[in-house]
């Protein structure tokens, strides 16, 4: 997950939903180098998987493709070390077309990145 020096990956919400995520779920091609910065990762499974990515990249923000897991009739949205911070509906510039929703999480290990319980 590396970018060339001086290059920052900071897509806006529209780009994330309508380009990266939509193309991913539809099986359409995505800019090849983006696969180096958006990893497929089960953030609801073993926390050492995504913690390793933070440790290796030293980035303050990392993007993942992950599949939601169903628990009974509900979608499981909790992880070992995650706290949901906010939900936000995403609209086009005219504020009339709803094209997605965003949920932000903070991943905080109880004892830092060395916590594997």
Residue pairs with C-beta under 8 A, 6 or more apart in sequence:
1 36
1 37
1 39
1 53
1 56
1 57
1 62
2 36
2 57
3 9
3 33
3 36
3 37
9 34
9 37
9 63
10 61
11 19
11 20
11 63
13 90
13 100
13 102
14 90
14 99
16 63
17 90
17 99
17 100
17 102
18 99
18 100
19 30
20 30
20 34
20 38
20 63
21 65
21 100
22 28
23 29
23 30
24 30
24 65
37 63
38 63
38 64
38 65
39 53
39 62
39 63
39 64
39 65
40 64
40 65
40 66
41 49
41 50
41 53
41 64
41 65
41 66
42 49
42 66
42 67
43 49
43 50
43 64
43 66
43 79
43 82
43 107
44 66
44 68
44 69
44 76
44 78
44 79
47 79
47 80
47 81
47 107
47 109
47 116
48 116
50 62
50 64
50 107
51 107
51 109
51 113
53 62
54 62
54 107
54 113
55 113
68 75
68 76
68 77
69 75
69 76
70 76
77 84
77 103
78 84
79 105
79 107
81 107
81 108
81 109
81 110
81 115
82 105
82 106
82 107
82 108
83 105
83 106
83 108
84 103
84 104
84 105
85 104
85 105
85 106
86 103
86 104
87 101
87 102
87 103
88 101
88 102
88 103
88 104
89 98
89 100
89 101
89 102
90 98
90 99
90 100
90 101
90 102
91 97
91 98
91 99
92 99
109 115
110 117
